[in-house]
Amino acid sequence: MAAKRGQPVASAGAAGPPDEIRPPIGMELKGHSPWIYLQTKMSVKQFQTSLSNALLFDFFPDQVNIVNIHNHGKKTSLAFKRGDQEQEIP
C-alpha cells in the first residue's frame, strides 16, 4: 500500500500483480488506530510473492502497518516500518 497519489495500492512483486484487487471491505477505529480491511485474491500458481506497504509513512515517522494474510486456514502477519516497506510473503 502506498500513501502517495498515483502510486499502486498493492504490489505483488516478482510473481506479478494480484489476480483481483477489491475495494476496502471494512474499517474501524480501535483507540487512536484506524484498522482498514482489504481483500485480494491471488492465483495458487504464484509461489514467490512480495508485498509493499508504505501507507501513512509520509505523515507519521513511527508508523507501523500490520498485514495479516489468511491462506488455506494459515495466518501470517507482516509488520511494515519505514525503511522496511517490502517483504516476501512466506
N, C-alpha and C positions, 0 to 999 in steps of 0.2 A: 504494500500500500504506500502511496506517496502523498505528500501534503501539497506539492506544488501543482498549480494548474497546468494541464497539458501533458502531465506525465502519467504513465499507467498506474492503475489502482493495484494491480497484482502482476507479478512476473513469475512465470513458471520455470525460468532458467533454460538449461541445455535441452530439456526434453520437449520444449515447445510450450505454447500457451495452453491454459486450461481448456477443456472441451466446451465449457459453458460458464460464463460469468453472470451471476444473478444479482439483482439489486439487494440491498440490505434486507434481512428478514426480521430484524428487530433491534431495539435499543432500550437501555435502561440506565438509570443513574444509581450507582452504589456509592454512597458517601459523596465524595467530590470527584469520583471517577466515572466517566461515561463508558458503558460497555456497548459495543456495536457488534451485532451478529451478522456475519456474511456467510454465504454458502456457495460452493462451486463444485462442479462435477468434473472429474478427471478420468481419462481412459486407464483401464487396467494395464494396458500395454506399456505405459510410461514407467520406467524403472529408476530413473535418476531425475529428480525434480528439486529445484530450489525455489525459495520464496523470498521476495524482497519486501520489506516493510519499513517505511520511514515516516509514517503518519504522525504529524504534530511535532516532529523533531526540530523544525524551524522555529517553533513557538515556545517549546519547553525543553531546555537543555538536558534535564534529567528524565525525560520521557522514556518509559519502558512500555513496549507493546507486547502483549502475550497473545500468541496464536495457538489455539487448541485444534488439533487435527484428529478427526474421528475416521478411522478406516477399518472396515470389517470388524467392528467391536473393539478395536485397539485405539487408545487415546495417547497422543503425543503432544507435548507442549513445547513451543519455541519462544524464547524471550529475545526481543529485538531492542537494542540500545544504540545510541549514536555511535557510529564507527563500526557497528556490527549489524548492518542493515540487510544482509543477505545470508541465508542459511540453507543448507541442504536438508530436505525432508527425509528423515530416516525411514 
